[in-house]
Amino acid sequence: MLEGIAKYLQSQGIVTFDSTGANGDAFIEVMPDSPSNAVAFMSSGGPEEPGVRHSFDTRTFQVLVRGGVDPRPPRSRAEQIYSALQGLTGVTLDDGTYVVAIGGIQSGPIRMQPDVKDRHRFSLNFWVRLRVPTANRV
């Protein structure tokens, strides 16, 4: 799912994602030290246990946006990500994941403390309702 979301944001011109992790500025489950301007997609579980009769799960994920010593560019990028994902419905991502809906857990980016290199960071948290068929749920 996270890779599909990263690819969706790349199609919107917000991030550059390379699934090998060798290039680009968007990463899955890790925030490397370089490049300074980077976005990380982190899984964070879900608010409820999945149902057993229907093939839909609700999960949560976090998006971390890092920039330089000026907080305005990473804040702007975080706002672009929020705008692109908040309220997204009925979309099949490149990885085949069907998104029923995505919503923000809070209404916009949250400023985090700068890292040890004084690079500004922002956090976004979302819930996502997905179609997740399993061997026992169609």
C-alpha positions in Angstrom: 0.0 0.0 0.0 2.7 2.5 0.9 4.5 2.0 -2.4 1.2 2.6 -4.2 0.7 5.8 -2.3 4.3 6.9 -3.1 3.7 6.2 -6.8 0.4 8.1 -6.7 2.1 11.2 -5.2 4.8 10.9 -7.8 2.1 10.9 -10.5 0.9 14.2 -8.9 4.4 15.7 -9.2 4.9 15.9 -5.4 7.6 13.2 -4.8 10.2 11.2 -6.8 9.9 7.6 -5.9 12.3 4.8 -6.9 11.1 1.4 -5.7 14.8 0.2 -5.5 15.6 3.0 -3.0 18.7 4.0 -5.0 17.3 7.3 -6.3 14.5 9.7 -5.6 13.4 11.5 -2.5 10.6 9.3 -1.3 11.2 6.2 0.9 9.2 3.4 2.4 9.6 2.6 6.1 12.9 4.5 6.4 14.1 8.2 6.4 17.7 8.1 5.2 20.1 10.9 6.1 20.3 11.9 2.5 18.9 13.7 0.6 18.0 16.5 2.9 14.6 17.1 1.1 12.9 13.8 1.6 9.6 12.1 2.3 9.2 8.8 4.2 6.1 6.7 4.3 5.7 4.7 7.5 3.1 2.1 8.3 1.5 2.6 11.7 -1.1 -0.2 12.1 -4.8 0.4 12.3 -7.5 1.7 14.6 -9.5 -1.5 14.7 -9.3 -5.2 14.2 -10.1 -6.3 10.7 -13.5 -7.7 9.9 -13.8 -11.4 9.1 -16.7 -11.3 6.7 -15.9 -8.3 4.4 -12.7 -7.8 2.5 -12.0 -4.2 3.8 -9.5 -3.1 6.4 -8.8 0.2 7.9 -5.1 1.0 8.4 -3.1 4.0 9.3 0.1 5.4 8.0 2.4 8.4 8.7 4.1 10.6 6.1 7.3 12.4 7.3 8.5 15.4 5.3 12.0 16.8 5.8 13.6 19.9 4.3 16.4 22.3 5.0 16.9 25.1 7.5 14.0 27.1 6.1 10.7 25.5 7.3 8.6 26.9 4.5 9.5 24.4 1.7 8.9 21.2 3.7 5.7 22.7 5.2 4.5 23.5 1.6 5.3 20.0 0.5 3.5 18.5 3.4 0.5 20.7 2.6 0.6 19.4 -1.0 0.7 15.8 0.2 -2.3 16.5 2.6 -4.2 18.1 -0.3 -3.5 15.1 -2.6 -4.5 12.4 -0.1 -7.2 14.0 2.0 -10.6 12.7 0.8 -9.1 10.5 -2.0 -11.7 7.8 -2.8 -12.3 5.0 -5.3 -8.8 4.8 -6.7 -6.8 1.7 -7.6 -3.1 2.4 -6.9 -0.3 1.2 -9.2 0.4 -1.7 -6.9 -3.2 -3.0 -7.3 -4.5 -1.7 -4.0 -8.1 -0.5 -4.1 -8.5 2.6 -1.9 -12.0 3.1 -0.7 -11.1 6.3 1.1 -8.2 8.2 2.8 -8.6 10.7 5.5 -6.3 12.8 7.7 -6.2 11.9 11.4 -5.4 15.6 12.0 -6.3 18.5 9.7 -2.9 19.2 8.2 0.8 18.8 8.9 2.2 18.9 12.4 5.6 20.5 12.9 8.2 18.3 14.5 11.5 19.4 16.2 14.3 20.0 13.6 16.7 17.1 13.4 20.3 17.2 14.6 21.3 19.0 11.3 18.6 21.7 11.9 16.5 20.4 9.0 12.8 21.1 9.5 10.4 18.2 9.6 6.6 17.8 9.4 4.4 14.8 10.1 1.1 13.8 8.6 -1.1 10.9 9.8 -3.8 9.3 7.7 -6.3 6.4 8.0 -7.0 4.4 4.8 -9.8 2.1 4.1 -8.6 -0.7 1.7 -10.0 -3.7 -0.1 -7.9 -6.5 1.2 -9.2 -9.9 0.0 -7.6 -12.9 1.8 -8.0 -16.6 1.3 -11.1 -16.5 3.6 -12.5 -13.1 2.6 -13.4 -12.3 -1.0 
